[in-house]
Amino acid sequence: MTAKKRPRGIVYSTNSDFEYNYDDKQNVETLPAAEQDLRIHLQSLKGNKKVTIIRGFVGNEDDLKDLGKKLKSSCGVGGSVKDGEILIQGDQREKVLLLLIKDGYKAKKSGG
């Protein structure tokens, strides 16, 4: 028998019929590539390191991870997927833009 962890933020309810919904992950349907509006950002980190960030993906986490894996392997660099964003090491904006457009995504560079 596995006990569910107590939800964060809810300590006590005066409603005797209250039941916390533990299944807070909703199954979001992924939009087709042509309907996605992705933005490609460049962020500088400490130590003069740069990270390319892809934002605006609408869909479930698995599809986002698949896209991130494809972009990382195509660019030949590392990175991660977290908080609904794809992070690619280095300034890979041009490569990422060409790859996304080739795959049918609506994408453009954003920022300076």
N, CA and C atoms as a LAMMPS dump frame, in Angstrom:
ITEM: TIMESTEP
0
ITEM: NUMBER OF ATOMS
336
ITEM: BOX BOUNDS ff ff ff
-5.0000000000000000e+02 5.0000000000000000e+02
-5.0000000000000000e+02 5.0000000000000000e+02
-5.0000000000000000e+02 5.0000000000000000e+02
ITEM: ATOMS id mol type element x y z
1 1 1 N 0.842 -1.174 0
2 1 2 C 0 0 0
3 1 3 C 0.889 1.239 0
4 2 1 N 0.725 2.093 -0.997
5 2 2 C 1.522 3.307 -1.065
6 2 3 C 0.669 4.482 -0.611
7 3 1 N 1.212 5.24 0.281
8 3 2 C 0.507 6.418 0.779
9 3 3 C 0.833 7.605 -0.102
10 4 1 N -0.183 8.401 -0.37
11 4 2 C 0.037 9.607 -1.16
12 4 3 C 0.619 10.676 -0.255
13 5 1 N 1.542 11.442 -0.822
14 5 2 C 2.123 12.519 -0.044
15 5 3 C 1.092 13.616 0.136
16 6 1 N 1.197 14.294 1.237
17 6 2 C 0.29 15.396 1.511
18 6 3 C 0.554 16.503 0.502
19 7 1 N -0.478 17.038 -0.112
20 7 2 C -0.283 18.099 -1.095
21 7 3 C 0.286 19.349 -0.446
22 8 1 N 1.15 20.002 -1.178
23 8 2 C 1.741 21.231 -0.67
24 8 3 C 0.721 22.357 -0.781
25 9 1 N 0.691 23.23 0.174
26 9 2 C -0.173 24.391 0.133
27 9 3 C -1.527 24.173 0.802
28 10 1 N -1.968 22.934 0.959
29 10 2 C -3.238 22.674 1.628
30 10 3 C -2.919 22.007 2.954
31 11 1 N -3.298 22.678 4.02
32 11 2 C -3.014 22.164 5.348
33 11 3 C -4.28 21.589 5.975
34 12 1 N -5.384 22.338 5.864
35 12 2 C -6.605 21.922 6.522
36 12 3 C -7.78 22.567 5.808
37 13 1 N -8.876 21.841 5.682
38 13 2 C -10.092 22.381 5.101
39 13 3 C -11.234 22.179 6.082
40 14 1 N -12.061 23.201 6.244
41 14 2 C -13.219 23.094 7.119
42 14 3 C -14.381 22.401 6.435
43 15 1 N -14.3 22.203 5.134
44 15 2 C -15.332 21.515 4.386
45 15 3 C -15.173 20.013 4.6
46 16 1 N -16.18 19.372 5.181
47 16 2 C -16.07 17.945 5.479
48 16 3 C -16.117 17.085 4.21
49 17 1 N -16.613 17.618 3.103
50 17 2 C -16.694 16.871 1.848
51 17 3 C -15.514 17.155 0.92
52 18 1 N -14.532 17.911 1.382
53 18 2 C -13.414 18.301 0.533
54 18 3 C -12.505 17.109 0.235
55 19 1 N -12.174 16.941 -1.029
56 19 2 C -11.202 15.935 -1.437
57 19 3 C -10.2 16.599 -2.362
58 20 1 N -8.94 16.456 -2.03
59 20 2 C -7.897 17.049 -2.86
60 20 3 C -7.726 16.232 -4.128
61 21 1 N -7.59 16.899 -5.257
62 21 2 C -7.382 16.23 -6.542
63 21 3 C -5.882 16.012 -6.738
64 22 1 N -5.424 14.778 -6.565
65 22 2 C -4.007 14.461 -6.7
66 22 3 C -3.564 14.399 -8.138
67 23 1 N -4.483 14.212 -9.044
68 23 2 C -4.16 14.071 -10.463
69 23 3 C -4.183 15.447 -11.121
70 24 1 N -3.199 16.292 -10.771
71 24 2 C -3.2 17.652 -11.287
72 24 3 C -2.548 17.762 -12.657
73 25 1 N -1.951 16.688 -13.176
74 25 2 C -1.389 16.718 -14.521
75 25 3 C -2.502 16.415 -15.515
76 26 1 N -2.805 17.378 -16.336
77 26 2 C -3.841 17.194 -17.331
78 26 3 C -3.198 16.804 -18.644
79 27 1 N -3.888 15.992 -19.392
80 27 2 C -3.367 15.529 -20.662
81 27 3 C -3.616 16.6 -21.719
82 28 1 N -2.626 17.429 -21.984
83 28 2 C -2.744 18.51 -22.943
84 28 3 C -2.467 17.956 -24.333
85 29 1 N -3.329 18.3 -25.269
86 29 2 C -3.145 17.821 -26.625
87 29 3 C -2.14 18.715 -27.353
88 30 1 N -1.2 18.099 -28.028
89 30 2 C -0.165 18.841 -28.728
90 30 3 C -0.7 19.383 -30.039
91 31 1 N -0.455 20.676 -30.262
92 31 2 C -0.869 21.293 -31.518
93 31 3 C 0.005 20.774 -32.659
94 32 1 N -0.532 20.728 -33.878
95 32 2 C 0.3 20.347 -35.027
96 32 3 C 1.442 21.355 -35.21
97 33 1 N 2.49 20.928 -35.884
98 33 2 C 3.672 21.773 -36.056
99 33 3 C 3.335 23.112 -36.714
100 34 1 N 2.45 23.114 -37.691
101 34 2 C 2.115 24.348 -38.408
102 34 3 C 1.396 25.359 -37.516
103 35 1 N 0.769 24.903 -36.442
104 35 2 C 0.036 25.799 -35.55
105 35 3 C 0.866 26.254 -34.354
106 36 1 N 2.041 25.701 -34.181
107 36 2 C 2.925 26.106 -33.087
108 36 3 C 3.559 27.45 -33.436
109 37 1 N 3.698 28.32 -32.443
110 37 2 C 4.353 29.611 -32.63
111 37 3 C 5.516 29.678 -31.649
112 38 1 N 6.686 29.226 -32.099
113 38 2 C 7.849 29.108 -31.227
114 38 3 C 8.744 30.336 -31.327
115 39 1 N 9.346 30.694 -30.223
116 39 2 C 10.295 31.816 -30.154
117 39 3 C 11.647 31.272 -29.698
118 40 1 N 12.693 31.747 -30.358
119 40 2 C 14.049 31.295 -30.061
120 40 3 C 14.803 32.459 -29.419
121 41 1 N 15.222 32.264 -28.177
122 41 2 C 15.918 33.301 -27.408
123 41 3 C 17.361 32.889 -27.164
124 42 1 N 18.204 33.871 -26.898
125 42 2 C 19.582 33.624 -26.483
126 42 3 C 19.773 34.26 -25.123
127 43 1 N 20.281 33.491 -24.178
128 43 2 C 20.521 34.002 -22.837
129 43 3 C 21.976 33.792 -22.47
130 44 1 N 22.589 34.822 -21.909
131 44 2 C 23.97 34.722 -21.45
132 44 3 C 23.991 34.346 -19.983
133 45 1 N 24.815 33.379 -19.653
134 45 2 C 24.973 32.945 -18.277
135 45 3 C 26.311 33.431 -17.755
136 46 1 N 26.552 33.221 -16.472
137 46 2 C 27.84 33.639 -15.916
138 46 3 C 28.963 32.827 -16.542
139 47 1 N 30.111 33.398 -16.614
140 47 2 C 31.248 32.718 -17.222
141 47 3 C 31.23 32.831 -18.747
142 48 1 N 30.491 33.793 -19.278
143 48 2 C 30.422 34.043 -20.722
144 48 3 C 29.858 32.837 -21.492
145 49 1 N 29.005 32.05 -20.839
146 49 2 C 28.36 30.922 -21.51
147 49 3 C 27.008 31.372 -22.042
148 50 1 N 26.604 30.781 -23.154
149 50 2 C 25.339 31.146 -23.766
150 50 3 C 24.437 29.929 -23.873
151 51 1 N 23.126 30.166 -23.808
152 51 2 C 22.127 29.117 -23.906
153 51 3 C 21.039 29.574 -24.866
154 52 1 N 20.68 28.705 -25.806
155 52 2 C 19.574 28.965 -26.711
156 52 3 C 18.321 28.377 -26.08
157 53 1 N 17.265 29.204 -25.976
158 53 2 C 16.027 28.779 -25.322
159 53 3 C 14.885 28.835 -26.333
160 54 1 N 14.127 27.749 -26.43
161 54 2 C 12.966 27.688 -27.309
162 54 3 C 11.732 27.716 -26.424
163 55 1 N 10.88 28.72 -26.615
164 55 2 C 9.678 28.905 -25.8
165 55 3 C 8.437 28.907 -26.688
166 56 1 N 7.294 28.654 -26.07
167 56 2 C 6.013 28.771 -26.755
168 56 3 C 5.423 27.461 -27.235
169 57 1 N 6.014 26.327 -26.871
170 57 2 C 5.491 25.039 -27.31
171 57 3 C 4.189 24.745 -26.581
172 58 1 N 3.153 24.377 -27.339
173 58 2 C 1.861 24.028 -26.756
174 58 3 C 1.645 22.532 -26.957
175 59 1 N 1.65 21.79 -25.858
176 59 2 C 1.447 20.355 -25.961
177 59 3 C 1.898 19.645 -24.706
178 60 1 N 1.911 18.315 -24.788
179 60 2 C 2.272 17.553 -23.596
180 60 3 C 3.791 17.459 -23.448
181 61 1 N 4.2 17.09 -22.265
182 61 2 C 5.62 17.072 -21.888
183 61 3 C 6.438 16.081 -22.721
184 62 1 N 5.839 14.944 -23.068
185 62 2 C 6.569 13.935 -23.846
186 62 3 C 6.927 14.437 -25.238
187 63 1 N 5.991 15.129 -25.892
188 63 2 C 6.268 15.677 -27.225
189 63 3 C 7.329 16.771 -27.16
190 64 1 N 7.3 17.565 -26.089
191 64 2 C 8.312 18.601 -25.897
192 64 3 C 9.685 17.973 -25.708
193 65 1 N 9.756 16.897 -24.929
194 65 2 C 11.033 16.208 -24.711
195 65 3 C 11.546 15.593 -26.009
196 66 1 N 10.645 15.038 -26.824
197 66 2 C 11.055 14.471 -28.109
198 66 3 C 11.634 15.537 -29.03
199 67 1 N 10.977 16.699 -29.077
200 67 2 C 11.481 17.8 -29.905
201 67 3 C 12.83 18.279 -29.381
202 68 1 N 12.962 18.392 -28.061
203 68 2 C 14.232 18.811 -27.464
204 68 3 C 15.354 17.842 -27.784
205 69 1 N 15.068 16.556 -27.698
206 69 2 C 16.073 15.531 -28.007
207 69 3 C 16.507 15.626 -29.467
208 70 1 N 15.549 15.831 -30.359
209 70 2 C 15.859 15.942 -31.783
210 70 3 C 16.731 17.17 -32.066
211 71 1 N 16.395 18.295 -31.443
212 71 2 C 17.178 19.518 -31.658
213 71 3 C 18.587 19.386 -31.09
214 72 1 N 18.706 18.799 -29.905
215 72 2 C 20.028 18.633 -29.292
216 72 3 C 20.92 17.731 -30.14
217 73 1 N 20.367 16.636 -30.626
218 73 2 C 21.184 15.72 -31.421
219 73 3 C 21.531 16.323 -32.784
220 74 1 N 20.624 17.086 -33.361
221 74 2 C 20.903 17.719 -34.657
222 74 3 C 21.975 18.794 -34.547
223 75 1 N 21.996 19.488 -33.41
224 75 2 C 23.011 20.524 -33.198
225 75 3 C 24.315 19.94 -32.667
226 76 1 N 24.271 18.714 -32.165
227 76 2 C 25.474 18.075 -31.65
228 76 3 C 25.935 18.636 -30.322
229 77 1 N 24.981 19.116 -29.512
230 77 2 C 25.317 19.69 -28.214
231 77 3 C 24.371 19.137 -27.157
232 78 1 N 24.642 19.474 -25.913
233 78 2 C 23.783 19.064 -24.818
234 78 3 C 22.703 20.085 -24.553
235 79 1 N 21.878 19.777 -23.594
236 79 2 C 20.802 20.684 -23.222
237 79 3 C 19.813 19.966 -22.335
238 80 1 N 18.673 20.6 -22.101
239 80 2 C 17.648 19.99 -21.266
240 80 3 C 16.284 20.555 -21.624
241 81 1 N 15.263 19.917 -21.065
242 81 2 C 13.89 20.38 -21.224
243 81 3 C 13.318 20.526 -19.824
244 82 1 N 12.914 21.753 -19.475
245 82 2 C 12.302 21.966 -18.168
246 82 3 C 11.434 23.213 -18.203
247 83 1 N 10.42 23.204 -17.367
248 83 2 C 9.485 24.323 -17.236
249 83 3 C 8.874 24.743 -18.578
250 84 1 N 8.628 23.784 -19.45
251 84 2 C 8 24.084 -20.734
252 84 3 C 8.919 24.731 -21.744
253 85 1 N 10.215 24.7 -21.512
254 85 2 C 11.197 25.299 -22.41
255 85 3 C 12.248 24.271 -22.796
256 86 1 N 12.816 24.463 -23.98
257 86 2 C 13.936 23.637 -24.427
258 86 3 C 15.189 24.486 -24.312
259 87 1 N 16.193 23.98 -23.599
260 87 2 C 17.463 24.688 -23.433
261 87 3 C 18.536 23.943 -24.21
262 88 1 N 19.228 24.65 -25.097
263 88 2 C 20.296 24.084 -25.916
264 88 3 C 21.579 24.847 -25.593
265 89 1 N 22.66 24.112 -25.334
266 89 2 C 23.922 24.76 -24.983
267 89 3 C 24.486 25.527 -26.168
268 90 1 N 24.967 26.728 -25.895
269 90 2 C 25.626 27.544 -26.909
270 90 3 C 24.643 28.377 -27.721
271 91 1 N 25.215 29.183 -28.622
272 91 2 C 24.404 30.016 -29.513
273 91 3 C 24.061 29.187 -30.748
274 92 1 N 22.935 28.52 -30.71
275 92 2 C 22.5 27.62 -31.783
276 92 3 C 21.249 28.162 -32.476
277 93 1 N 21.013 29.478 -32.402
278 93 2 C 19.764 30.05 -32.914
279 93 3 C 19.547 29.777 -34.394
280 94 1 N 20.564 29.955 -35.206
281 94 2 C 20.397 29.758 -36.653
282 94 3 C 20.078 28.307 -36.987
283 95 1 N 20.826 27.365 -36.409
284 95 2 C 20.583 25.944 -36.661
285 95 3 C 19.183 25.541 -36.21
286 96 1 N 18.81 25.969 -35.01
287 96 2 C 17.505 25.614 -34.451
288 96 3 C 16.39 26.196 -35.305
289 97 1 N 16.551 27.439 -35.735
290 97 2 C 15.538 28.074 -36.581
291 97 3 C 15.351 27.307 -37.882
292 98 1 N 16.453 26.945 -38.539
293 98 2 C 16.359 26.2 -39.791
294 98 3 C 15.734 24.816 -39.576
295 99 1 N 16.11 24.142 -38.499
296 99 2 C 15.548 22.817 -38.214
297 99 3 C 14.052 22.883 -37.94
298 100 1 N 13.626 23.876 -37.17
299 100 2 C 12.209 23.998 -36.848
300 100 3 C 11.381 24.335 -38.086
301 101 1 N 11.88 25.248 -38.903
302 101 2 C 11.155 25.612 -40.129
303 101 3 C 11.092 24.422 -41.078
304 102 1 N 12.18 23.675 -41.174
305 102 2 C 12.217 22.476 -42.022
306 102 3 C 11.174 21.445 -41.577
307 103 1 N 10.935 21.346 -40.25
308 103 2 C 9.956 20.405 -39.709
309 103 3 C 8.537 20.949 -39.733
310 104 1 N 8.341 22.154 -40.246
311 104 2 C 6.996 22.706 -40.402
312 104 3 C 6.528 23.601 -39.27
313 105 1 N 7.395 23.903 -38.311
314 105 2 C 7.02 24.781 -37.214
315 105 3 C 7.083 26.236 -37.644
316 106 1 N 6.223 27.052 -37.061
317 106 2 C 6.305 28.493 -37.261
318 106 3 C 7.205 29.017 -36.147
319 107 1 N 8.396 29.457 -36.492
320 107 2 C 9.372 29.865 -35.481
321 107 3 C 10.097 31.107 -35.946
322 108 1 N 10.54 31.902 -34.975
323 108 2 C 11.39 33.046 -35.3
324 108 3 C 12.228 33.422 -34.1
325 109 1 N 13.322 34.11 -34.39
326 109 2 C 14.22 34.551 -33.335
327 109 3 C 13.568 35.714 -32.589
328 110 1 N 13.811 35.75 -31.306
329 110 2 C 13.219 36.792 -30.474
330 110 3 C 14.318 37.394 -29.615
331 111 1 N 14.158 38.646 -29.276
332 111 2 C 15.158 39.311 -28.45
333 111 3 C 16.232 39.963 -29.303
334 112 1 N 17.309 40.419 -28.637
335 112 2 C 18.365 41.159 -29.316
336 112 3 C 19.297 40.323 -29.975
